[in-house]
Amino acid sequence: MLSTLSTFFIAPFHYGFMQHGLLSALLLSLSGGLLGCVLVLRRLALMGDALSHSLLPGIGIAWLLFGLSTTALFAGALVAGLLTALGSALLSRLTRVKEDSAFGSLFLIFFGAGVALLSRLPTRLNLAHFLFGSILGVSNADLRLAAASSALTLLVFLGFYRSILLETFDPVFHRAIGGHGGIVHLGILALTVLNLVAALQTMGIVLGLGLFLLPAVTAYLWCDRFERMLSLSVALAMAGSVAGILLSYHAGVASGASIVLCLGAFFLLSAIFSPNHGAAGKVAAWIRDHRHAADTR
Amino acid sequence: MHSPETILRLRDVTVRYGRNPALEGITVGIPCGSLTAILGPNGAGKSTLLKAILGWMPLVRGDIRIGDAHPQHALPRLAYLPQRHAIDWDFPITVRAVVEQGRYPSLSPWRRLGGADRERVDRAIAELDLGTVSDRQICRLSGGQQQRVFLARALAQGADIFLLDEPFAGLDLIATEELTHIFRSWEKQGRTVLAAVHDLHLARAVFPRGVLLARELVAEGEIGAVLSEEHINRAFRTGHLLL
């Protein structure tokens, strides 16, 4: 029994690439879990998703010009992300198109350009690797980037906790007491892009945001305090990463997909069974009320 | 108007949104410790006036002076209460945590709340009768309690002037009476309240003073005189013409 458990849970991590993959996913769980909470509470979930897709051409061009340099990939992704954000802001101000449509259209164009670019490149790495991640590819440089972006995100959250809370909860009050909402907002977006790039190897560009949003929205279903939501979100992201990497190893599926599936299972179960904010409780209360109404009639 | 008891002085205040005038030459003084309703039709500039006082709107002309000759009023603090619909009531936060935010401006970002801060928070929570619900998430409160959470945050801030944007909007009858009662007791304690109110009946019942706007000043002073038929006709007819 013990040896079966050990074969399942411990043995996979004897491989160096598995250790790298796990460490990278755990580091990104910390930053992703934190950032995801802000994205969920500020209702930026879909925008974050669109933003992650739009990074692809930036990464493609950087890869074409500089190879697998982490700095170049980050710079390329950042430029692509900023162009999408600025472009949609301009489109919505200068034309009749509203911001959501502008953002949606631009991210599709960018994503299309990225796919076209990467599918034309003569490369060892295939397109699927960029889109969905591969745990086999986590290098030492990738680990360093994951550690740096995770540490930076944690420091920003510790140092500017109150500003982040106020800007997320009540930006008008934040402004009234002299806060710099725009800087906080931009900082969160920049950290999101940084961590998406850092998650490129393990999670891929399309699924990277799953490590941010799914644990956060799951924690949102359980917590009535901001600091608890942050901690639970990080813990869930880490648990999902470990489970997902094991699943990826044993079932032979892409690591990004298996991590997202494990986190998705947490979310769906919570959406149904969370006692205060889940669907089951609401449905039970509804049935109870109707029975009661029928009885008293 | 320029008596030492005037805590807020607006002189010839003019604000524009792009080319559109929002406020035109408003000159008015707000006495210290008064309850004043800012009145007028939609688009009359009620919210704009509050934002101008907070320093969020660039003035095309005129100036706004806060404070009076009384030494304790040299630098009065402003507290702004957002409209109810601006708040995400599902946000994972408790009553106490919202009231604690009132202490943030007095703390450096890395300092924890000290004993004196916690005492002010406790006092604000007690004064607004939120003691029994202080650990609740803000969605699990009545409408009146929700409004009082944000008044408590303003109290914890140690504010002298309270700027409220439609505090009665969306409140039921009981909550409206609770809030009226709070404003009356604040008036006795000498706190200055300036509130944008669209309901003229309510304004007449609650506020002793009024400022009636239609982008320009129509009338100010005692509420009965401000809300005379002639003034209302002028404000609301000009309002419609302008809109």
Chai-1 contact restraints between the chains, C-beta under 6 A:
chainA,res_idxA,chainB,res_idxB,connection_type,confidence,min_distance_angstrom,max_distance_angstrom,comment,restraint_id
A,R162,B,Y104,contact,1.0,0.0,6.0,A-B,restraint_1
A,F169,B,F91,contact,1.0,0.0,6.0,A-B,restraint_2
A,V172,B,P82,contact,1.0,0.0,6.0,A-B,restraint_3
A,A176,B,Y80,contact,1.0,0.0,6.0,A-B,restraint_4
A,I177,B,P105,contact,1.0,0.0,6.0,A-B,restraint_5
A,C223,B,P92,contact,1.0,0.0,6.0,A-B,restraint_6
A,D224,B,P92,contact,1.0,0.0,6.0,A-B,restraint_7
A,D224,B,Q137,contact,1.0,0.0,6.0,A-B,restraint_8
A,R225,B,P92,contact,1.0,0.0,6.0,A-B,restraint_9
A,F226,B,P92,contact,1.0,0.0,6.0,A-B,restraint_10
A,F226,B,I93,contact,1.0,0.0,6.0,A-B,restraint_11
A,M229,B,P92,contact,1.0,0.0,6.0,A-B,restraint_12
